[in-house]
């Protein structure tokens, strides 16, 4: 008769934090892009305000097919990167003491997602605005920097919400992390 190994303790519940990251980060980017667009319409050219709300997502108005596609690609890349990184971080975090890990991991995910969203949407933006060839590398680096800066400025909000959701889903008394019953 062979002894069966004890059942493994269940991992943390991560679905709520992953979904929140995949929804809140692109929603925040879209909101900041709208604010930046309204500031430009109102001729508010104060550098701190425009830099604070700069995002890797260009507000697609007036609607041009290529700009709309660039915005959608940026939003999808941002959502996918945030979801994948938060999934990895939240699964590795301790169920009852993972607040800081999920907070800073999600913040990091939004920064990386902003960089990659700016990189992914840059070729379409360059084509739509017909940038000269000499300026393309500089503009790509600028869009990547704006995406990362946006993630650094605003990613903590997504991180805070995801950490609260993670903590609430894995609080004590819900069966998470209970030690396995030993076999006699």
KESE-368922 format. One record per residue (C-alpha): x, y, z; residue in three letters; residue number from 1; chain. Coordinates in nm, 4 decimals, m for minus. Layout:
! KESE-368922
SITE          u          v          w   type   seq   mol
SITE          X          Y          Z    ALA   NUM     A
...
//
This chain:
! KESE-368922
SITE          u          v          w   type   seq   mol
SITE     0.0000     0.0000     0.0000    UNK     1     A
SITE     0.1457     0.3305    m0.1061    UNK     2     A
SITE     0.0891     0.6470     0.0865    UNK     3     A
SITE    m0.0773     0.9228    m0.1020    UNK     4     A
SITE     0.0783     1.2636    m0.0660    UNK     5     A
SITE    m0.1220     1.5191     0.1287    UNK     6     A
SITE    m0.3284     1.7543    m0.0826    UNK     7     A
SITE    m0.1589     2.0805    m0.1640    UNK     8     A
SITE    m0.2871     2.3973    m0.0061    UNK     9     A
SITE    m0.4984     2.5946    m0.2481    UNK    10     A
SITE    m0.3329     2.8966    m0.4046    UNK    11     A
SITE    m0.4497     3.2520    m0.3655    UNK    12     A
SITE    m0.7588     3.3752    m0.5457    UNK    13     A
SITE    m0.6291     3.5963    m0.8224    UNK    14     A
SITE    m0.9119     3.6373    m1.0758    UNK    15     A
SITE    m1.0494     3.9611    m0.9299    UNK    16     A
SITE    m0.7099     4.1329    m0.9232    UNK    17     A
SITE    m0.6254     4.0192    m1.2766    UNK    18     A
SITE    m0.9577     4.1377    m1.4178    UNK    19     A
SITE    m0.9284     4.4692    m1.2328    UNK    20     A
SITE    m0.5794     4.5273    m1.3733    UNK    21     A
SITE    m0.6867     4.4379    m1.7266    UNK    22     A
SITE    m0.9803     4.6798    m1.7091    UNK    23     A
SITE    m0.8551     4.9688    m1.4925    UNK    24     A
SITE    m0.5195     5.0319    m1.6612    UNK    25     A
SITE    m0.6627     5.0778    m2.0140    UNK    26     A
SITE    m0.9585     5.2709    m1.8745    UNK    27     A
SITE    m0.7220     5.5046    m1.6905    UNK    28     A
SITE    m0.5109     5.5494    m2.0040    UNK    29     A
SITE    m0.8197     5.6329    m2.2050    UNK    30     A
SITE    m0.9394     5.8791    m1.9402    UNK    31     A
SITE    m0.6002     6.0538    m1.9212    UNK    32     A
SITE    m0.5910     6.0675    m2.3008    UNK    33     A
SITE    m0.9326     6.2344    m2.3026    UNK    34     A
SITE    m0.8195     6.4864    m2.0392    UNK    35     A
SITE    m0.5072     6.5592    m2.2441    UNK    36     A
SITE    m0.7229     6.6055    m2.5548    UNK    37     A
SITE    m0.9564     6.8475    m2.3754    UNK    38     A
SITE    m0.6573     7.0425    m2.2426    UNK    39     A
SITE    m0.5259     7.0718    m2.5982    UNK    40     A
SITE    m0.8665     7.1884    m2.7231    UNK    41     A
SITE    m0.8791     7.4538    m2.4515    UNK    42     A
SITE    m0.5261     7.5657    m2.5486    UNK    43     A
SITE    m0.3916     7.4807    m2.2056    UNK    44     A
SITE    m0.0277     7.4244    m2.2804    UNK    45     A
SITE     0.1116     7.4130    m1.9311    UNK    46     A
SITE     0.3835     7.1519    m1.9521    UNK    47     A
SITE     0.3224     6.9927    m1.6104    UNK    48     A
SITE    m0.0458     6.9322    m1.6874    UNK    49     A
SITE     0.0140     6.7991    m2.0371    UNK    50     A
SITE     0.2984     6.5754    m1.9143    UNK    51     A
SITE     0.0929     6.4485    m1.6228    UNK    52     A
SITE    m0.1877     6.3266    m1.8479    UNK    53     A
SITE     0.0241     6.2056    m2.1409    UNK    54     A
SITE    m0.0494     5.8412    m2.2263    UNK    55     A
SITE     0.0583     5.5812    m2.4800    UNK    56     A
SITE    m0.3013     5.5908    m2.6078    UNK    57     A
SITE    m0.3781     5.8726    m2.8493    UNK    58     A
SITE    m0.7341     6.0001    m2.8249    UNK    59     A
SITE    m0.8679     5.9077    m3.1713    UNK    60     A
SITE    m1.0556     6.2261    m3.2548    UNK    61     A
SITE    m1.1190     6.3272    m3.5242    UNK    62     A
SITE    m1.1731     5.9667    m3.6136    UNK    63     A
SITE    m0.9145     5.8421    m3.8564    UNK    64     A
SITE    m0.8930     5.4672    m3.9169    UNK    65     A
SITE    m0.5199     5.4441    m3.8526    UNK    66     A
SITE    m0.5339     5.6482    m3.5307    UNK    67     A
SITE    m0.8286     5.4442    m3.4082    UNK    68     A
SITE    m0.6358     5.1245    m3.4821    UNK    69     A
SITE    m0.3285     5.2630    m3.3001    UNK    70     A
SITE    m0.5400     5.3453    m2.9951    UNK    71     A
SITE    m0.7040     5.0037    m2.9922    UNK    72     A
SITE    m0.3685     4.8266    m3.0278    UNK    73     A
SITE    m0.2271     5.0331    m2.7398    UNK    74     A
SITE    m0.5278     4.9533    m2.5200    UNK    75     A
SITE    m0.5099     4.5810    m2.5999    UNK    76     A
SITE    m0.1354     4.5616    m2.5358    UNK    77     A
SITE    m0.1749     4.7511    m2.2085    UNK    78     A
SITE    m0.4575     4.5217    m2.0939    UNK    79     A
SITE    m0.2755     4.2026    m2.1936    UNK    80     A
SITE     0.0560     4.2968    m2.0311    UNK    81     A
SITE    m0.1152     4.4099    m1.7111    UNK    82     A
SITE    m0.3240     4.0923    m1.6913    UNK    83     A
SITE    m0.0269     3.8600    m1.7497    UNK    84     A
SITE     0.2098     4.0324    m1.5076    UNK    85     A
SITE    m0.0546     4.0666    m1.2353    UNK    86     A
SITE    m0.1479     3.7004    m1.2817    UNK    87     A
SITE     0.2145     3.5977    m1.2263    UNK    88     A
SITE     0.2627     3.8305    m0.9288    UNK    89     A
SITE    m0.0663     3.7450    m0.7587    UNK    90     A
SITE    m0.0139     3.3688    m0.7976    UNK    91     A
SITE     0.3308     3.3995    m0.6395    UNK    92     A
SITE     0.2099     3.6220    m0.3537    UNK    93     A
SITE     0.1172     3.4803    m0.0162    UNK    94     A
SITE    m0.2606     3.4648     0.0166    UNK    95     A
SITE    m0.2926     3.6625     0.3388    UNK    96     A
SITE     0.0159     3.8811     0.3214    UNK    97     A
SITE     0.0450     3.9653    m0.0455    UNK    98     A
SITE    m0.0852     4.3213    m0.0361    UNK    99     A
SITE     0.2510     4.4891    m0.1012    UNK   100     A
SITE     0.3531     4.2319    m0.3610    UNK   101     A
SITE     0.0347     4.2828    m0.5599    UNK   102     A
SITE     0.0468     4.6622    m0.5179    UNK   103     A
SITE     0.4025     4.7011    m0.6462    UNK   104     A
SITE     0.3698     4.4178    m0.8984    UNK   105     A
SITE     0.0644     4.5803    m1.0539    UNK   106     A
SITE     0.2331     4.9185    m1.0556    UNK   107     A
SITE     0.5287     4.7589    m1.2375    UNK   108     A
SITE     0.2852     4.5917    m1.4788    UNK   109     A
SITE     0.1290     4.9264    m1.5687    UNK   110     A
SITE     0.4721     5.0819    m1.6292    UNK   111     A
SITE     0.5822     4.7928    m1.8533    UNK   112     A
SITE     0.2418     4.7895    m2.0228    UNK   113     A
SITE     0.2692     5.1627    m2.0939    UNK   114     A
SITE     0.6121     5.1165    m2.2478    UNK   115     A
SITE     0.4998     4.8303    m2.4666    UNK   116     A
SITE     0.1735     5.0014    m2.5632    UNK   117     A
SITE     0.3680     5.3063    m2.6785    UNK   118     A
SITE     0.6052     5.0835    m2.8730    UNK   119     A
SITE     0.3258     4.8810    m3.0331    UNK   120     A
SITE     0.1199     5.1800    m3.1430    UNK   121     A
SITE     0.4096     5.3990    m3.2586    UNK   122     A
SITE     0.4393     5.2700    m3.6175    UNK   123     A
SITE     0.0733     5.3415    m3.6878    UNK   124     A
SITE     0.0953     5.6888    m3.5333    UNK   125     A
SITE     0.4080     5.7659    m3.7369    UNK   126     A
SITE     0.2317     5.6616    m4.0582    UNK   127     A
SITE    m0.0860     5.8532    m3.9715    UNK   128     A
SITE     0.1030     6.1781    m3.9075    UNK   129     A
SITE     0.3528     6.1194    m4.1923    UNK   130     A
SITE     0.6635     6.1814    m3.9853    UNK   131     A
SITE     0.9878     6.2210    m4.1810    UNK   132     A
SITE     1.2164     5.9192    m4.1653    UNK   133     A
SITE     1.4802     6.1054    m3.9665    UNK   134     A
SITE     1.2391     6.1725    m3.6787    UNK   135     A
SITE     1.0886     5.8246    m3.6467    UNK   136     A
SITE     1.3401     5.6789    m3.3932    UNK   137     A
SITE     1.3149     5.9907    m3.1772    UNK   138     A
SITE     0.9345     5.9846    m3.1856    UNK   139     A
SITE     0.9182     5.6141    m3.1003    UNK   140     A
SITE     1.1447     5.6695    m2.7999    UNK   141     A
SITE     0.9332     5.9676    m2.6967    UNK   142     A
SITE     0.6083     5.7638    m2.7139    UNK   143     A
SITE     0.7670     5.4780    m2.5202    UNK   144     A
SITE     0.8870     5.7255    m2.2570    UNK   145     A
SITE     0.5433     5.8856    m2.2325    UNK   146     A
SITE     0.3865     5.5412    m2.1833    UNK   147     A
SITE     0.6301     5.4485    m1.9089    UNK   148     A
SITE     0.5945     5.7880    m1.7441    UNK   149     A
SITE     0.2179     5.7551    m1.7458    UNK   150     A
SITE     0.2500     5.4137    m1.5814    UNK   151     A
SITE     0.4818     5.5592    m1.3190    UNK   152     A
SITE     0.2468     5.8519    m1.2445    UNK   153     A
SITE    m0.0838     5.6676    m1.2437    UNK   154     A
SITE    m0.0066     5.2947    m1.2102    UNK   155     A
SITE    m0.0153     5.3047    m0.8319    UNK   156     A
SITE    m0.3925     5.3643    m0.8446    UNK   157     A
SITE    m0.4491     5.0421    m1.0375    UNK   158     A
SITE    m0.2031     4.8705    m0.8049    UNK   159     A
SITE    m0.3878     4.9896    m0.4959    UNK   160     A
SITE    m0.7252     4.8709    m0.6250    UNK   161     A
SITE    m0.5836     4.5329    m0.7279    UNK   162     A
SITE    m0.4091     4.4885    m0.3927    UNK   163     A
SITE    m0.7311     4.5657    m0.2035    UNK   164     A
SITE    m0.9244     4.3199    m0.4222    UNK   165     A
SITE    m0.6556     4.0542    m0.3734    UNK   166     A
SITE    m0.6549     4.1048     0.0050    UNK   167     A
SITE    m1.0349     4.0951     0.0263    UNK   168     A
SITE    m1.0532     3.7777    m0.1826    UNK   169     A
SITE    m0.7910     3.6015     0.0289    UNK   170     A
SITE    m0.8810     3.7149     0.3782    UNK   171     A
SITE    m0.8828     3.4667     0.6647    UNK   172     A
SITE    m1.1750     3.2320     0.7112    UNK   173     A
SITE    m1.2390     3.1639     0.3442    UNK   174     A
SITE    m1.0466     2.8392     0.3253    UNK   175     A
SITE    m0.7408     2.9781     0.1505    UNK   176     A
SITE    m0.4098     2.8650     0.2806    UNK   177     A
SITE    m0.5480     2.6194     0.5346    UNK   178     A
SITE    m0.2965     2.3516     0.6203    UNK   179     A
SITE    m0.3717     2.0091     0.4726    UNK   180     A
SITE    m0.5089     1.7391     0.6991    UNK   181     A
SITE    m0.2387     1.4751     0.7591    UNK   182     A
SITE    m0.3067     1.1177     0.6501    UNK   183     A
SITE    m0.2972     0.8639     0.9310    UNK   184     A
//
